Amino acid sequence: MATPLKLVFCGTPRFAVPTLEALLAAGHEIALVVSQPDRPVGRGQQLTAPPVKQSALAAGLAVTQPEKIRNNAALHAQLEAIAPDAIVVVAYGRIIPPWMLALPRLGCINLHASLLPKYRGAAPIQWAVAMGDAFTGNTTMLLEEGLDTGPILLQQTVEIAPEQTAVDLFDLLAKAGAPLVVETLAGLAAGTLHPQPQNHSFATFAPLLDREDGRMDFAARTAIELKNRWRGFHPWPGAFTVLDGKKLIVHRMEVATPSAIAASSLAAPDPAVPGQLRMQSHRLFVACAEETWLELLELQLEGKKRLPAAEFLRGTPIASGARLGAPIQ
């Protein structure tokens, strides 16, 4: 067993919990857990502790929840008194200030859910799925002042299955990343692991998601691109468009195969305009870029219930030639 280290752990959401648990199981001393403050959750806006805090308290660990950390003299003094060997940061949600980066002898170790330098930023899992990548992974790195620019310690690759959503991948990466952090700390403590600088010329970015990322652009994107974005942006911001001036959420969709298109009325002599709807045997299809088609399987019109396509069509009159999205100018 590797030599136990004295650690400070910084994390907030469920993604960080497996790493906290793995560090405890490996025998390390977690002297302090730093998490974001409790926040209102749900319709009732009930003040709720973040998952990392809940896990830490269940394990009998000390927890602090500062609103700000950059110029927090009390936190600075507290961490100096602890004198941790390393600070482990997993989805904490705050930028680690220079004073904190310089404090532990082994540095601040971060688990990032991508194969850096690809997908630096706040939403690497969502964007990897949305871009249709076949694989992604985890990276442990030494934090520095730049956004996910620090030298790489260890990496692991995780396959993205064709039907997986970002939610599915969150759980896989969280569980896979936990032992990677334990291995990283062991290597650093033993002096056998040496940081490698990132090749910044290959960097790509994964910005925080915006509501508009869920808007379906049938003219600019093919059916597979729209399906991938739904997989990446599920459950929020999801996938939505406009039908007769009302918001239409698409909860489930599938790419229409070339054979299905050839055997149906979708392959009409006159190509459909992107966004145009066609109905066939209680099924609903929409034309996308490059003459591709999506089948809309489950929909929800503004102010209405979520319905399977056949039931939606029975209760929603759709005019011939109707088109989703912005009207033709």
VOSE-634972 format. One record per residue (C-alpha): chain; x, y, z. Coordinates in steps of 0.25 Angstrom, whole numbers, plus 5000, padded with zeros to 4 digits. Layout:
! VOSE-634972
@cadena=A, x=X, y=Y, z=Z
...
***
This chain:
! VOSE-634972
@cadena=A, x=5000, y=5000, z=5000
@cadena=A, x=5005, y=5014, z=4997
@cadena=A, x=5009, y=5024, z=5008
@cadena=A, x=4996, y=5031, z=5013
@cadena=A, x=4996, y=5045, z=5010
@cadena=A, x=4989, y=5057, z=5017
@cadena=A, x=4979, y=5063, z=5007
@cadena=A, x=4969, y=5074, z=5005
@cadena=A, x=4958, y=5070, z=4995
@cadena=A, x=4950, y=5081, z=4987
@cadena=A, x=4938, y=5076, z=4980
@cadena=A, x=4923, y=5079, z=4979
@cadena=A, x=4914, y=5070, z=4970
@cadena=A, x=4911, y=5055, z=4970
@cadena=A, x=4923, y=5053, z=4959
@cadena=A, x=4933, y=5056, z=4970
@cadena=A, x=4927, y=5046, z=4981
@cadena=A, x=4934, y=5033, z=4975
@cadena=A, x=4948, y=5040, z=4976
@cadena=A, x=4945, y=5045, z=4990
@cadena=A, x=4941, y=5030, z=4994
@cadena=A, x=4953, y=5024, z=4987
@cadena=A, x=4963, y=5033, z=4994
@cadena=A, x=4957, y=5029, z=5008
@cadena=A, x=4957, y=5014, z=5004
@cadena=A, x=4972, y=5016, z=5000
@cadena=A, x=4975, y=5020, z=5014
@cadena=A, x=4978, y=5035, z=5011
@cadena=A, x=4975, y=5045, z=5022
@cadena=A, x=4965, y=5055, z=5017
@cadena=A, x=4967, y=5067, z=5027
@cadena=A, x=4957, y=5076, z=5020
@cadena=A, x=4946, y=5076, z=5010
@cadena=A, x=4943, y=5089, z=5002
@cadena=A, x=4930, y=5089, z=4995
@cadena=A, x=4921, y=5100, z=4990
@cadena=A, x=4910, y=5105, z=4999
@cadena=A, x=4896, y=5099, z=5000
@cadena=A, x=4887, y=5103, z=4989
@cadena=A, x=4872, y=5103, z=4987
@cadena=A, x=4867, y=5091, z=4979
@cadena=A, x=4854, y=5087, z=4972
@cadena=A, x=4841, y=5094, z=4971
@cadena=A, x=4840, y=5096, z=4986
@cadena=A, x=4854, y=5102, z=4986
@cadena=A, x=4858, y=5095, z=4998
@cadena=A, x=4872, y=5098, z=5003
@cadena=A, x=4880, y=5085, z=5000
@cadena=A, x=4894, y=5081, z=5003
@cadena=A, x=4903, y=5077, z=4990
@cadena=A, x=4906, y=5062, z=4989
@cadena=A, x=4920, y=5064, z=4993
@cadena=A, x=4917, y=5070, z=5006
@cadena=A, x=4906, y=5059, z=5009
@cadena=A, x=4917, y=5048, z=5006
@cadena=A, x=4927, y=5055, z=5014
@cadena=A, x=4918, y=5057, z=5026
@cadena=A, x=4914, y=5042, z=5025
@cadena=A, x=4929, y=5039, z=5026
@cadena=A, x=4931, y=5048, z=5038
@cadena=A, x=4940, y=5058, z=5031
@cadena=A, x=4941, y=5073, z=5034
@cadena=A, x=4934, y=5081, z=5023
@cadena=A, x=4935, y=5096, z=5020
@cadena=A, x=4927, y=5103, z=5009
@cadena=A, x=4932, y=5117, z=5006
@cadena=A, x=4925, y=5126, z=4997
@cadena=A, x=4938, y=5131, z=4991
@cadena=A, x=4952, y=5126, z=4992
@cadena=A, x=4961, y=5136, z=4984
@cadena=A, x=4963, y=5146, z=4996
@cadena=A, x=4958, y=5137, z=5007
@cadena=A, x=4968, y=5140, z=5018
@cadena=A, x=4961, y=5130, z=5028
@cadena=A, x=4962, y=5119, z=5018
@cadena=A, x=4976, y=5122, z=5015
@cadena=A, x=4980, y=5121, z=5029
@cadena=A, x=4972, y=5108, z=5031
@cadena=A, x=4979, y=5101, z=5019
@cadena=A, x=4993, y=5106, z=5024
@cadena=A, x=4990, y=5101, z=5037
@cadena=A, x=4986, y=5087, z=5031
@cadena=A, x=4999, y=5087, z=5022
@cadena=A, x=4993, y=5077, z=5013
@cadena=A, x=5002, y=5068, z=5004
@cadena=A, x=4993, y=5071, z=4992
@cadena=A, x=4980, y=5077, z=4989
@cadena=A, x=4970, y=5069, z=4981
@cadena=A, x=4960, y=5076, z=4972
@cadena=A, x=4949, y=5069, z=4965
@cadena=A, x=4937, y=5078, z=4959
@cadena=A, x=4938, y=5088, z=4970
@cadena=A, x=4933, y=5099, z=4962
@cadena=A, x=4942, y=5110, z=4966
@cadena=A, x=4955, y=5115, z=4960
@cadena=A, x=4967, y=5111, z=4970
@cadena=A, x=4975, y=5124, z=4973
@cadena=A, x=4990, y=5125, z=4972
@cadena=A, x=4992, y=5124, z=4987
@cadena=A, x=4985, y=5111, z=4988
@cadena=A, x=4992, y=5105, z=4976
@cadena=A, x=5005, y=5108, z=4983
@cadena=A, x=5002, y=5103, z=4996
@cadena=A, x=5003, y=5087, z=4996
@cadena=A, x=5017, y=5081, z=4993
@cadena=A, x=5011, y=5071, z=4983
@cadena=A, x=5002, y=5082, z=4976
@cadena=A, x=4987, y=5083, z=4973
@cadena=A, x=4983, y=5071, z=4966
@cadena=A, x=4971, y=5072, z=4957
@cadena=A, x=4962, y=5061, z=4950
@cadena=A, x=4957, y=5066, z=4937
@cadena=A, x=4946, y=5058, z=4929
@cadena=A, x=4953, y=5059, z=4915
@cadena=A, x=4966, y=5055, z=4908
@cadena=A, x=4973, y=5068, z=4910
@cadena=A, x=4976, y=5077, z=4903
@cadena=A, x=4963, y=5073, z=4896
@cadena=A, x=4950, y=5079, z=4902
@cadena=A, x=4956, y=5089, z=4913
@cadena=A, x=4945, y=5096, z=4920
@cadena=A, x=4932, y=5094, z=4928
@cadena=A, x=4925, y=5083, z=4920
@cadena=A, x=4934, y=5073, z=4914
@cadena=A, x=4925, y=5061, z=4915
@cadena=A, x=4913, y=5068, z=4908
@cadena=A, x=4921, y=5073, z=4897
@cadena=A, x=4929, y=5060, z=4894
@cadena=A, x=4915, y=5053, z=4892
@cadena=A, x=4909, y=5065, z=4885
@cadena=A, x=4921, y=5065, z=4875
@cadena=A, x=4919, y=5050, z=4872
@cadena=A, x=4932, y=5046, z=4878
@cadena=A, x=4934, y=5031, z=4879
@cadena=A, x=4943, y=5032, z=4891
@cadena=A, x=4947, y=5041, z=4902
@cadena=A, x=4953, y=5039, z=4916
@cadena=A, x=4959, y=5045, z=4928
@cadena=A, x=4972, y=5053, z=4931
@cadena=A, x=4979, y=5056, z=4944
@cadena=A, x=4987, y=5068, z=4943
@cadena=A, x=4994, y=5079, z=4952
@cadena=A, x=4986, y=5091, z=4953
@cadena=A, x=4992, y=5104, z=4949
@cadena=A, x=4985, y=5118, z=4947
@cadena=A, x=4981, y=5115, z=4932
@cadena=A, x=4967, y=5108, z=4929
@cadena=A, x=4971, y=5093, z=4929
@cadena=A, x=4984, y=5097, z=4923
@cadena=A, x=4993, y=5090, z=4934
@cadena=A, x=5003, y=5078, z=4931
@cadena=A, x=4997, y=5064, z=4929
@cadena=A, x=4999, y=5053, z=4940
@cadena=A, x=4991, y=5041, z=4935
@cadena=A, x=4980, y=5039, z=4925
@cadena=A, x=4970, y=5028, z=4922
@cadena=A, x=4961, y=5025, z=4910
@cadena=A, x=4946, y=5022, z=4911
@cadena=A, x=4938, y=5018, z=4899
@cadena=A, x=4925, y=5026, z=4896
@cadena=A, x=4914, y=5016, z=4891
@cadena=A, x=4905, y=5020, z=4880
@cadena=A, x=4893, y=5022, z=4888
@cadena=A, x=4899, y=5027, z=4901
@cadena=A, x=4895, y=5041, z=4906
@cadena=A, x=4904, y=5050, z=4914
@cadena=A, x=4896, y=5045, z=4927
@cadena=A, x=4901, y=5031, z=4924
@cadena=A, x=4915, y=5036, z=4922
@cadena=A, x=4916, y=5044, z=4935
@cadena=A, x=4914, y=5032, z=4943
@cadena=A, x=4924, y=5024, z=4935
@cadena=A, x=4935, y=5035, z=4936
@cadena=A, x=4933, y=5038, z=4950
@cadena=A, x=4935, y=5023, z=4954
@cadena=A, x=4947, y=5021, z=4945
@cadena=A, x=4953, y=5034, z=4949
@cadena=A, x=4954, y=5031, z=4964
@cadena=A, x=4965, y=5020, z=4964
@cadena=A, x=4972, y=5029, z=4954
@cadena=A, x=4973, y=5040, z=4964
@cadena=A, x=4978, y=5029, z=4975
@cadena=A, x=4989, y=5024, z=4965
@cadena=A, x=4993, y=5039, z=4962
@cadena=A, x=4995, y=5042, z=4976
@cadena=A, x=5003, y=5029, z=4978
@cadena=A, x=5012, y=5032, z=4966
@cadena=A, x=5015, y=5047, z=4971
@cadena=A, x=5018, y=5042, z=4985
@cadena=A, x=5027, y=5032, z=4980
@cadena=A, x=5034, y=5041, z=4970
@cadena=A, x=5031, y=5032, z=4959
@cadena=A, x=5021, y=5041, z=4952
@cadena=A, x=5026, y=5053, z=4944
@cadena=A, x=5016, y=5063, z=4938
@cadena=A, x=5016, y=5065, z=4923
@cadena=A, x=5013, y=5079, z=4917
@cadena=A, x=5000, y=5079, z=4908
@cadena=A, x=5001, y=5082, z=4894
@cadena=A, x=4993, y=5095, z=4894
@cadena=A, x=4992, y=5095, z=4878
@cadena=A, x=4982, y=5084, z=4879
@cadena=A, x=4973, y=5090, z=4890
@cadena=A, x=4958, y=5090, z=4888
@cadena=A, x=4948, y=5096, z=4897
@cadena=A, x=4935, y=5092, z=4904
@cadena=A, x=4928, y=5104, z=4909
@cadena=A, x=4917, y=5104, z=4919
@cadena=A, x=4904, y=5100, z=4912
@cadena=A, x=4894, y=5111, z=4909
@cadena=A, x=4879, y=5109, z=4907
@cadena=A, x=4880, y=5112, z=4892
@cadena=A, x=4890, y=5100, z=4890
@cadena=A, x=4877, y=5092, z=4890
@cadena=A, x=4870, y=5099, z=4878
@cadena=A, x=4870, y=5090, z=4866
@cadena=A, x=4875, y=5096, z=4854
@cadena=A, x=4870, y=5087, z=4843
@cadena=A, x=4876, y=5095, z=4831
@cadena=A, x=4890, y=5095, z=4837
@cadena=A, x=4891, y=5081, z=4843
@cadena=A, x=4889, y=5067, z=4838
@cadena=A, x=4880, y=5056, z=4845
@cadena=A, x=4892, y=5050, z=4852
@cadena=A, x=4897, y=5063, z=4857
@cadena=A, x=4884, y=5067, z=4863
@cadena=A, x=4883, y=5053, z=4870
@cadena=A, x=4897, y=5054, z=4875
@cadena=A, x=4894, y=5068, z=4881
@cadena=A, x=4881, y=5063, z=4888
@cadena=A, x=4890, y=5051, z=4894
@cadena=A, x=4900, y=5062, z=4899
@cadena=A, x=4890, y=5072, z=4904
@cadena=A, x=4880, y=5062, z=4910
@cadena=A, x=4873, y=5066, z=4920
@cadena=A, x=4877, y=5081, z=4919
@cadena=A, x=4876, y=5088, z=4910
@cadena=A, x=4870, y=5076, z=4902
@cadena=A, x=4865, y=5078, z=4888
@cadena=A, x=4854, y=5088, z=4884
@cadena=A, x=4849, y=5095, z=4872
@cadena=A, x=4836, y=5103, z=4869
@cadena=A, x=4823, y=5098, z=4863
@cadena=A, x=4813, y=5108, z=4859
@cadena=A, x=4819, y=5118, z=4868
@cadena=A, x=4819, y=5109, z=4880
@cadena=A, x=4831, y=5103, z=4886
@cadena=A, x=4832, y=5088, z=4883
@cadena=A, x=4842, y=5079, z=4892
@cadena=A, x=4847, y=5066, z=4885
@cadena=A, x=4849, y=5056, z=4896
@cadena=A, x=4853, y=5044, z=4888
@cadena=A, x=4857, y=5043, z=4873
@cadena=A, x=4864, y=5034, z=4864
@cadena=A, x=4872, y=5036, z=4850
@cadena=A, x=4864, y=5030, z=4839
@cadena=A, x=4872, y=5020, z=4832
@cadena=A, x=4875, y=5021, z=4817
@cadena=A, x=4867, y=5008, z=4814
@cadena=A, x=4855, y=5013, z=4822
@cadena=A, x=4855, y=5026, z=4814
@cadena=A, x=4856, y=5019, z=4801
@cadena=A, x=4844, y=5010, z=4804
@cadena=A, x=4836, y=5022, z=4808
@cadena=A, x=4829, y=5035, z=4803
@cadena=A, x=4841, y=5042, z=4809
@cadena=A, x=4849, y=5040, z=4797
@cadena=A, x=4840, y=5048, z=4788
@cadena=A, x=4844, y=5054, z=4775
@cadena=A, x=4844, y=5068, z=4781
@cadena=A, x=4854, y=5069, z=4793
@cadena=A, x=4848, y=5074, z=4805
@cadena=A, x=4852, y=5087, z=4811
@cadena=A, x=4860, y=5086, z=4824
@cadena=A, x=4850, y=5086, z=4836
@cadena=A, x=4838, y=5081, z=4827
@cadena=A, x=4830, y=5070, z=4834
@cadena=A, x=4824, y=5058, z=4827
@cadena=A, x=4815, y=5048, z=4833
@cadena=A, x=4814, y=5033, z=4830
@cadena=A, x=4806, y=5022, z=4837
@cadena=A, x=4805, y=5030, z=4850
@cadena=A, x=4820, y=5033, z=4850
@cadena=A, x=4826, y=5047, z=4849
@cadena=A, x=4838, y=5051, z=4841
@cadena=A, x=4846, y=5064, z=4839
@cadena=A, x=4855, y=5067, z=4828
@cadena=A, x=4869, y=5072, z=4832
@cadena=A, x=4882, y=5076, z=4825
@cadena=A, x=4888, y=5068, z=4813
@cadena=A, x=4875, y=5061, z=4811
@cadena=A, x=4875, y=5054, z=4824
@cadena=A, x=4863, y=5051, z=4832
@cadena=A, x=4860, y=5050, z=4847
@cadena=A, x=4848, y=5042, z=4853
@cadena=A, x=4842, y=5049, z=4864
@cadena=A, x=4838, y=5038, z=4874
@cadena=A, x=4833, y=5046, z=4887
@cadena=A, x=4829, y=5061, z=4887
@cadena=A, x=4823, y=5071, z=4896
@cadena=A, x=4816, y=5084, z=4891
@cadena=A, x=4817, y=5096, z=4899
@cadena=A, x=4806, y=5095, z=4910
@cadena=A, x=4803, y=5080, z=4907
@cadena=A, x=4807, y=5067, z=4912
@cadena=A, x=4819, y=5058, z=4907
@cadena=A, x=4814, y=5049, z=4897
@cadena=A, x=4818, y=5037, z=4887
@cadena=A, x=4818, y=5042, z=4873
@cadena=A, x=4805, y=5034, z=4869
@cadena=A, x=4797, y=5040, z=4881
@cadena=A, x=4803, y=5054, z=4878
@cadena=A, x=4798, y=5053, z=4863
@cadena=A, x=4784, y=5049, z=4867
@cadena=A, x=4783, y=5061, z=4876
@cadena=A, x=4791, y=5072, z=4868
@cadena=A, x=4786, y=5076, z=4854
@cadena=A, x=4798, y=5078, z=4845
@cadena=A, x=4796, y=5085, z=4832
@cadena=A, x=4802, y=5079, z=4819
@cadena=A, x=4816, y=5084, z=4817
@cadena=A, x=4817, y=5089, z=4831
@cadena=A, x=4831, y=5093, z=4835
@cadena=A, x=4838, y=5093, z=4849
@cadena=A, x=4847, y=5105, z=4853
@cadena=A, x=4847, y=5119, z=4847
@cadena=A, x=4837, y=5121, z=4836
@cadena=A, x=4842, y=5122, z=4821
@cadena=A, x=4845, y=5136, z=4818
***
